[in-house]
Amino acid sequence: MSTPTRITHLIGHQEFDGSAERTSEVYNPATGRVTGTLDLASAEVVDRVVQHAATAAKQWGSTSLAKRTPVLFKFRQLLEENKERIAEIITSEHGKVTSDALGEVTRGLEVAEFACGIPQLLKGGYSENVSTGVDAYSILQPLGVVAVISPFNFPAMVPLWFVPIAVACGNAVVIKPSEKDPSAVVEVAKLWKEAGLPDGVMNVVHGDKEAVDALLDHPTVKAVSFVGSTPIAKYVYERGVATGKRVQALGGAKNHMLVLPDADLDLAADAAVNAGFGSAGERCMAISVVVAVDSIADELIERIKSRMAGLKTGDGSTGCDMGPVVTAQARDRITDYIQAGLDAGARLVVDGRDGEFHGPDEGFFVGPTLFDEVGTDMSIYTDEIFGPVLSVVRVQSYDEGLDLINSSEYGNGTAIFTNDGGAARRFQNEVEVGMVGINVPIPVPVSYYSFGGWKSSLFGDSHAYGVEGVHFFTRTKAVTSRWLDPSHGGLNLGFPQND
């Protein structure tokens, strides 16, 4: 067995040269083996990283767009050239199948491409002669040092939602990846160096709550982007805002898929399986609840069940359909939820605890699980399980299904499956959810729109990437300008009026 690799912080383009007071272990979830030893930053180390970033931010923020843009294009090229290698790293630490990991990097790549257009996106406005001889205009300026706190489930894509736009806007970034699968962020950070990004503009600090709190409390950090569970998102938002920061904190989800009687049931069954069990259900956009109108529920469940029978769960690097979950603790939590659903009276159609797993016995495997006759008071319905557990809730009508979805505390993503254009249009208007799919089960927006939910799925008023991302990572300055001849109007202590 090989010795675990040390994984440490990147201060600028250099690995941390000190010793770690605390460490944690990084696993390969498919084998259960420790593959890395991760340095956990103290508040003092975080301060060192932030101060280094602050020095770099001053220079990078004043660097011309003409010089920034080629770095972005080069980074985009390097990411394209290295995406397969990064995908393999994700699989080795997260567990998701390699094809899914590659898709993750590709979706992140789209945001890097979007950021390459930053000169157009940073244009302000200009109004001539708003008053006699007076012009008014606005300019967008970088914030300085910004922090990104990213989750384990998308170790490359989520950081790529934020970092390219933050860098393009002229900020320096300190990113704290998940301690469960940190290596993908480290590899992407090295690509920024190769692309020519100046030292200190991109920094990586590893850690747990101590590092997070240090970033939230540090006066030099001007903004924080976070993705994770709702309780932690709320904590990050409240603590960050209390210290005067701009915060976008994306929280948890319980995504519903409403299937109407006129839907193509083969399409709906495919979508339920793909969106429910892809990445072992460890997606904030996973479908975890199928809301089926009762008249077609039995038929839909049979089609979902038949498709589940062909799924192969095992080591994500060996061509399986679904890999392990990220940790042994996650596996145990998910199996506890399965038992809780059974105890509460839901009908267990497919039990993922009993499947055949194509990997070592030490792997963190849970098979796809399907429940029917789920009640809205059951924990498998109310809680974000974050695993391959799909619940079917039966309703009598569109209106009942819509009310069910709108009653949820979450509002991240949702979908409707129907061939009725009027019903679809009504749904997109009436549903209280931030991202809506019409015959699309995972409606993750393309990079030039934006990603974000409603209600307890988002704390803050800015979504991720797109134009909203540019606005988040800049602050607007309004300038009123008058150039006069040597004469002037004299003293006037009254409030300025336009004429």
Secondary structure, DSSP 8 states (H G I E B T S, - for coil): ----EEE--EETTEE--S--SEEEEEEETTTTEEEEEEEE--HHHHHHHHHHHHHHHHHHHTS-HHHHHHHHHHHHHHHHHHHHHHHHHHHHHT---HHHHHHHHHHHHHHHHHHTTHHHHT---EEEEEETTEEEEEEEEE-SEEEEE--SSSTTHHHHHHHHHHHHTT-EEEEE--SSS-HHHHHHHHHHHHHT--TTSEEE---SHHHHHHHHH-TTEEEEEEES-HHHHHHHHHHHHHTT-EEEEE----EEEEE-TTS-HHHHHHHHHHHHHGGGG--TT-EEEEEEEHHHHHHHHHHHHHHHTT--EE-GGGT-SB---S-HHHHHHHHHHHHHHHHHT-EEEE-GGG--EES-TTS-----EEEES--TTSHHHHS---SSEEEEEEESSHHHHHHHHHTSSEESEEEEE-S-HHHHHHHHHH---SEEEES-SS----TTS-B--EETTEESS--BSHHHHHHHTEEEEEEEEE---S-------S-----
